[in-house]
Amino acid sequence: MENLKIFIPISIGSMEVKNRFVVPAIGTNLAEHNGEAGDCLISYYTERAKGDLALLLRNVLQ
């Protein structure tokens, strides 16, 4: 399984990521009522960042 491309680093522009595991932008309904990132949303992304994911994409509405 180590030979699969998903485990090989890749460059995206000037950024290099350690593998090709990506979490797409998804709705979590964890933002504060005013739309700001509160403790719940920060904890959500913090826990995901602890794993072996290369990219965590976040949807930002303006």
Biopython code that builds the backbone (N, CA, C, O; Angstrom):
import numpy as np
from Bio.PDB.StructureBuilder import StructureBuilder

atoms = [
    (1, "MET", "N", (0.805, -1.203, 0.000)),
    (1, "MET", "CA", (0.000, 0.000, 0.000)),
    (1, "MET", "C", (0.844, 1.261, 0.000)),
    (1, "MET", "O", (0.366, 2.321, -0.405)),
    (2, "GLU", "N", (2.074, 1.171, 0.441)),
    (2, "GLU", "CA", (2.954, 2.332, 0.524)),
    (2, "GLU", "C", (3.245, 2.938, -0.852)),
    (2, "GLU", "O", (3.656, 4.096, -0.932)),
    (3, "ASN", "N", (3.043, 2.189, -1.923)),
    (3, "ASN", "CA", (3.341, 2.686, -3.259)),
    (3, "ASN", "C", (2.204, 3.492, -3.867)),
    (3, "ASN", "O", (2.351, 4.029, -4.965)),
    (4, "LEU", "N", (1.083, 3.587, -3.182)),
    (4, "LEU", "CA", (-0.034, 4.354, -3.716)),
    (4, "LEU", "C", (0.297, 5.839, -3.717)),
    (4, "LEU", "O", (0.920, 6.340, -2.781)),
    (5, "LYS", "N", (-0.119, 6.546, -4.766)),
    (5, "LYS", "CA", (0.168, 7.975, -4.876)),
    (5, "LYS", "C", (-0.427, 8.800, -3.744)),
    (5, "LYS", "O", (0.051, 9.899, -3.463)),
    (6, "ILE", "N", (-1.449, 8.290, -3.102)),
    (6, "ILE", "CA", (-2.111, 9.051, -2.043)),
    (6, "ILE", "C", (-1.173, 9.324, -0.863)),
    (6, "ILE", "O", (-1.394, 10.267, -0.104)),
    (7, "PHE", "N", (-0.138, 8.510, -0.707)),
    (7, "PHE", "CA", (0.815, 8.683, 0.388)),
    (7, "PHE", "C", (2.029, 9.529, 0.003)),
    (7, "PHE", "O", (2.860, 9.833, 0.858)),
    (8, "ILE", "N", (2.142, 9.910, -1.258)),
    (8, "ILE", "CA", (3.307, 10.650, -1.754)),
    (8, "ILE", "C", (3.040, 12.153, -1.629)),
    (8, "ILE", "O", (1.956, 12.612, -1.987)),
    (9, "PRO", "N", (4.018, 12.933, -1.122)),
    (9, "PRO", "CA", (3.847, 14.388, -1.045)),
    (9, "PRO", "C", (3.566, 14.992, -2.423)),
    (9, "PRO", "O", (3.955, 14.435, -3.449)),
    (10, "ILE", "N", (2.893, 16.123, -2.428)),
    (10, "ILE", "CA", (2.553, 16.811, -3.667)),
    (10, "ILE", "C", (2.699, 18.314, -3.449)),
    (10, "ILE", "O", (2.447, 18.821, -2.356)),
    (11, "SER", "N", (3.108, 19.018, -4.499)),
    (11, "SER", "CA", (3.213, 20.473, -4.445)),
    (11, "SER", "C", (1.973, 21.095, -5.055)),
    (11, "SER", "O", (1.498, 20.678, -6.111)),
    (12, "ILE", "N", (1.461, 22.098, -4.367)),
    (12, "ILE", "CA", (0.324, 22.882, -4.859)),
    (12, "ILE", "C", (0.798, 24.330, -4.852)),
    (12, "ILE", "O", (0.828, 24.978, -3.806)),
    (13, "GLY", "N", (1.165, 24.826, -6.018)),
    (13, "GLY", "CA", (1.795, 26.138, -6.082)),
    (13, "GLY", "C", (3.127, 26.069, -5.347)),
    (13, "GLY", "O", (3.953, 25.204, -5.636)),
    (14, "SER", "N", (3.337, 26.974, -4.402)),
    (14, "SER", "CA", (4.588, 26.976, -3.640)),
    (14, "SER", "C", (4.487, 26.160, -2.352)),
    (14, "SER", "O", (5.450, 26.085, -1.588)),
    (15, "MET", "N", (3.330, 25.550, -2.109)),
    (15, "MET", "CA", (3.114, 24.784, -0.890)),
    (15, "MET", "C", (3.285, 23.289, -1.179)),
    (15, "MET", "O", (2.788, 22.786, -2.186)),
    (16, "GLU", "N", (3.984, 22.592, -0.295)),
    (16, "GLU", "CA", (4.077, 21.134, -0.409)),
    (16, "GLU", "C", (3.346, 20.509, 0.765)),
    (16, "GLU", "O", (3.556, 20.897, 1.914)),
    (17, "VAL", "N", (2.482, 19.536, 0.472)),
    (17, "VAL", "CA", (1.759, 18.822, 1.522)),
    (17, "VAL", "C", (2.277, 17.391, 1.587)),
    (17, "VAL", "O", (2.729, 16.833, 0.587)),
    (18, "LYS", "N", (2.203, 16.797, 2.798)),
    (18, "LYS", "CA", (2.860, 15.514, 3.051)),
    (18, "LYS", "C", (2.172, 14.320, 2.409)),
    (18, "LYS", "O", (2.795, 13.269, 2.255)),
    (19, "ASN", "N", (0.922, 14.448, 2.034)),
    (19, "ASN", "CA", (0.204, 13.361, 1.366)),
    (19, "ASN", "C", (-0.959, 13.985, 0.589)),
    (19, "ASN", "O", (-1.025, 15.205, 0.440)),
    (20, "ARG", "N", (-1.844, 13.174, 0.111)),
    (20, "ARG", "CA", (-2.945, 13.683, -0.718)),
    (20, "ARG", "C", (-4.305, 13.483, -0.074)),
    (20, "ARG", "O", (-5.324, 13.422, -0.762)),
    (21, "PHE", "N", (-4.319, 13.382, 1.248)),
    (21, "PHE", "CA", (-5.575, 13.286, 1.986)),
    (21, "PHE", "C", (-6.134, 14.688, 2.194)),
    (21, "PHE", "O", (-5.479, 15.536, 2.802)),
    (22, "VAL", "N", (-7.333, 14.934, 1.695)),
    (22, "VAL", "CA", (-7.949, 16.256, 1.756)),
    (22, "VAL", "C", (-9.367, 16.132, 2.307)),
    (22, "VAL", "O", (-10.126, 15.247, 1.911)),
    (23, "VAL", "N", (-9.706, 17.021, 3.215)),
    (23, "VAL", "CA", (-11.084, 17.124, 3.702)),
    (23, "VAL", "C", (-11.681, 18.354, 3.023)),
    (23, "VAL", "O", (-11.192, 19.464, 3.234)),
    (24, "PRO", "N", (-12.722, 18.184, 2.216)),
    (24, "PRO", "CA", (-13.310, 19.328, 1.526)),
    (24, "PRO", "C", (-14.050, 20.249, 2.494)),
    (24, "PRO", "O", (-14.353, 19.864, 3.624)),
    (25, "ALA", "N", (-14.331, 21.447, 2.047)),
    (25, "ALA", "CA", (-15.106, 22.389, 2.849)),
    (25, "ALA", "C", (-16.513, 21.828, 3.035)),
    (25, "ALA", "O", (-17.198, 21.503, 2.066)),
    (26, "ILE", "N", (-16.931, 21.721, 4.289)),
    (26, "ILE", "CA", (-18.257, 21.190, 4.603)),
    (26, "ILE", "C", (-18.915, 22.078, 5.645)),
    (26, "ILE", "O", (-18.234, 22.776, 6.397)),
    (27, "GLY", "N", (-20.214, 22.050, 5.687)),
    (27, "GLY", "CA", (-20.938, 22.786, 6.712)),
    (27, "GLY", "C", (-20.924, 22.010, 8.012)),
    (27, "GLY", "O", (-21.248, 20.823, 8.035)),
    (28, "THR", "N", (-20.552, 22.674, 9.093)),
    (28, "THR", "CA", (-20.501, 22.013, 10.389)),
    (28, "THR", "C", (-21.564, 22.533, 11.345)),
    (28, "THR", "O", (-21.898, 21.869, 12.326)),
    (29, "ASN", "N", (-22.096, 23.711, 11.064)),
    (29, "ASN", "CA", (-23.054, 24.378, 11.953)),
    (29, "ASN", "C", (-22.469, 24.599, 13.345)),
    (29, "ASN", "O", (-23.196, 24.590, 14.338)),
    (30, "LEU", "N", (-21.149, 24.799, 13.414)),
    (30, "LEU", "CA", (-20.482, 24.998, 14.698)),
    (30, "LEU", "C", (-20.063, 26.449, 14.931)),
    (30, "LEU", "O", (-19.516, 26.767, 15.987)),
    (31, "ALA", "N", (-20.310, 27.330, 13.969)),
    (31, "ALA", "CA", (-19.949, 28.739, 14.140)),
    (31, "ALA", "C", (-20.863, 29.391, 15.169)),
    (31, "ALA", "O", (-21.956, 28.903, 15.453)),
    (32, "GLU", "N", (-20.394, 30.497, 15.717)),
    (32, "GLU", "CA", (-21.205, 31.271, 16.657)),
    (32, "GLU", "C", (-22.383, 31.894, 15.904)),
    (32, "GLU", "O", (-22.389, 31.909, 14.673)),
    (33, "HIS", "N", (-23.360, 32.398, 16.621)),
    (33, "HIS", "CA", (-24.547, 32.996, 15.989)),
    (33, "HIS", "C", (-24.191, 34.189, 15.105)),
    (33, "HIS", "O", (-24.895, 34.481, 14.138)),
    (34, "ASN", "N", (-23.099, 34.879, 15.439)),
    (34, "ASN", "CA", (-22.684, 36.027, 14.627)),
    (34, "ASN", "C", (-21.762, 35.613, 13.477)),
    (34, "ASN", "O", (-21.279, 36.470, 12.737)),
    (35, "GLY", "N", (-21.516, 34.318, 13.320)),
    (35, "GLY", "CA", (-20.708, 33.803, 12.222)),
    (35, "GLY", "C", (-19.236, 33.635, 12.542)),
    (35, "GLY", "O", (-18.481, 33.122, 11.717)),
    (36, "GLU", "N", (-18.818, 34.054, 13.717)),
    (36, "GLU", "CA", (-17.414, 33.931, 14.081)),
    (36, "GLU", "C", (-17.075, 32.505, 14.522)),
    (36, "GLU", "O", (-17.948, 31.732, 14.916)),
    (37, "ALA", "N", (-15.791, 32.185, 14.446)),
    (37, "ALA", "CA", (-15.324, 30.881, 14.898)),
    (37, "ALA", "C", (-15.154, 30.918, 16.408)),
    (37, "ALA", "O", (-14.298, 31.633, 16.928)),
    (38, "GLY", "N", (-15.969, 30.148, 17.103)),
    (38, "GLY", "CA", (-15.877, 30.058, 18.557)),
    (38, "GLY", "C", (-15.130, 28.804, 18.967)),
    (38, "GLY", "O", (-14.498, 28.147, 18.141)),
    (39, "ASP", "N", (-15.208, 28.480, 20.239)),
    (39, "ASP", "CA", (-14.480, 27.332, 20.781)),
    (39, "ASP", "C", (-14.854, 26.015, 20.114)),
    (39, "ASP", "O", (-13.982, 25.183, 19.865)),
    (40, "CYS", "N", (-16.129, 25.813, 19.823)),
    (40, "CYS", "CA", (-16.564, 24.545, 19.204)),
    (40, "CYS", "C", (-15.949, 24.354, 17.825)),
    (40, "CYS", "O", (-15.442, 23.274, 17.521)),
    (41, "LEU", "N", (-15.984, 25.385, 16.988)),
    (41, "LEU", "CA", (-15.433, 25.282, 15.637)),
    (41, "LEU", "C", (-13.909, 25.149, 15.674)),
    (41, "LEU", "O", (-13.331, 24.389, 14.897)),
    (42, "ILE", "N", (-13.273, 25.877, 16.562)),
    (42, "ILE", "CA", (-11.820, 25.777, 16.704)),
    (42, "ILE", "C", (-11.436, 24.374, 17.149)),
    (42, "ILE", "O", (-10.475, 23.807, 16.630)),
    (43, "SER", "N", (-12.162, 23.807, 18.093)),
    (43, "SER", "CA", (-11.897, 22.441, 18.547)),
    (43, "SER", "C", (-12.088, 21.431, 17.425)),
    (43, "SER", "O", (-11.310, 20.485, 17.300)),
    (44, "TYR", "N", (-13.112, 21.625, 16.614)),
    (44, "TYR", "CA", (-13.391, 20.741, 15.477)),
    (44, "TYR", "C", (-12.184, 20.679, 14.540)),
    (44, "TYR", "O", (-11.718, 19.592, 14.197)),
    (45, "TYR", "N", (-11.679, 21.847, 14.126)),
    (45, "TYR", "CA", (-10.545, 21.874, 13.204)),
    (45, "TYR", "C", (-9.252, 21.431, 13.880)),
    (45, "TYR", "O", (-8.394, 20.831, 13.233)),
    (46, "THR", "N", (-9.100, 21.715, 15.159)),
    (46, "THR", "CA", (-7.910, 21.287, 15.890)),
    (46, "THR", "C", (-7.810, 19.768, 15.918)),
    (46, "THR", "O", (-6.735, 19.214, 15.688)),
    (47, "GLU", "N", (-8.914, 19.094, 16.198)),
    (47, "GLU", "CA", (-8.908, 17.626, 16.245)),
    (47, "GLU", "C", (-8.603, 17.023, 14.882)),
    (47, "GLU", "O", (-7.882, 16.028, 14.795)),
    (48, "ARG", "N", (-9.136, 17.605, 13.827)),
    (48, "ARG", "CA", (-8.863, 17.082, 12.493)),
    (48, "ARG", "C", (-7.415, 17.328, 12.097)),
    (48, "ARG", "O", (-6.824, 16.508, 11.393)),
    (49, "ALA", "N", (-6.839, 18.426, 12.529)),
    (49, "ALA", "CA", (-5.448, 18.742, 12.195)),
    (49, "ALA", "C", (-4.469, 17.796, 12.886)),
    (49, "ALA", "O", (-3.327, 17.669, 12.444)),
    (50, "LYS", "N", (-4.886, 17.140, 13.944)),
    (50, "LYS", "CA", (-4.015, 16.198, 14.663)),
    (50, "LYS", "C", (-3.802, 14.899, 13.880)),
    (50, "LYS", "O", (-2.857, 14.162, 14.160)),
    (51, "GLY", "N", (-4.650, 14.615, 12.923)),
    (51, "GLY", "CA", (-4.548, 13.386, 12.142)),
    (51, "GLY", "C", (-3.528, 13.513, 11.024)),
    (51, "GLY", "O", (-2.721, 14.442, 11.019)),
    (52, "ASP", "N", (-3.561, 12.599, 10.093)),
    (52, "ASP", "CA", (-2.618, 12.588, 8.974)),
    (52, "ASP", "C", (-3.176, 13.245, 7.730)),
    (52, "ASP", "O", (-2.742, 12.930, 6.621)),
    (53, "LEU", "N", (-4.115, 14.138, 7.884)),
    (53, "LEU", "CA", (-4.682, 14.828, 6.735)),
    (53, "LEU", "C", (-3.716, 15.890, 6.234)),
    (53, "LEU", "O", (-3.099, 16.597, 7.031)),
    (54, "ALA", "N", (-3.582, 16.005, 4.921)),
    (54, "ALA", "CA", (-2.679, 16.999, 4.355)),
    (54, "ALA", "C", (-3.343, 18.365, 4.292)),
    (54, "ALA", "O", (-2.702, 19.376, 4.581)),
    (55, "LEU", "N", (-4.618, 18.413, 3.919)),
    (55, "LEU", "CA", (-5.322, 19.686, 3.761)),
    (55, "LEU", "C", (-6.693, 19.626, 4.413)),
    (55, "LEU", "O", (-7.424, 18.645, 4.279)),
    (56, "LEU", "N", (-7.020, 20.683, 5.112)),
    (56, "LEU", "CA", (-8.368, 20.878, 5.640)),
    (56, "LEU", "C", (-8.897, 22.149, 5.004)),
    (56, "LEU", "O", (-8.422, 23.242, 5.311)),
    (57, "LEU", "N", (-9.869, 22.017, 4.126)),
    (57, "LEU", "CA", (-10.414, 23.181, 3.449)),
    (57, "LEU", "C", (-11.583, 23.729, 4.251)),
    (57, "LEU", "O", (-12.402, 22.965, 4.761)),
    (58, "ARG", "N", (-11.661, 25.029, 4.363)),
    (58, "ARG", "CA", (-12.720, 25.651, 5.145)),
    (58, "ARG", "C", (-13.516, 26.594, 4.260)),
    (58, "ARG", "O", (-12.942, 27.421, 3.550)),
    (59, "ASN", "N", (-14.811, 26.474, 4.302)),
    (59, "ASN", "CA", (-15.710, 27.334, 3.547)),
    (59, "ASN", "C", (-15.890, 28.636, 4.301)),
    (59, "ASN", "O", (-16.301, 28.628, 5.461)),
    (60, "VAL", "N", (-15.594, 29.744, 3.665)),
    (60, "VAL", "CA", (-15.751, 31.050, 4.315)),
    (60, "VAL", "C", (-16.783, 31.839, 3.525)),
    (60, "VAL", "O", (-16.587, 32.163, 2.353)),
    (61, "LEU", "N", (-17.872, 32.135, 4.191)),
    (61, "LEU", "CA", (-18.936, 32.923, 3.562)),
    (61, "LEU", "C", (-18.769, 34.375, 3.971)),
    (61, "LEU", "O", (-18.482, 34.675, 5.130)),
    (62, "GLN", "N", (-18.950, 35.275, 3.013)),
    (62, "GLN", "CA", (-18.862, 36.704, 3.324)),
    (62, "GLN", "C", (-20.075, 37.423, 2.802)),
    (62, "GLN", "O", (-20.191, 38.638, 2.964)),
]
sb = StructureBuilder()
sb.init_structure("model")
sb.init_model(0)
sb.init_chain("A")
sb.init_seg("    ")
for serial, (resi, resn, name, xyz) in enumerate(atoms, 1):
    if name == "N":
        sb.init_residue(resn, " ", resi, " ")
    sb.init_atom(name, np.array(xyz, "f"), 0.0, 1.0, " ", f" {name:<3s}", serial, name[0])
structure = sb.get_structure()
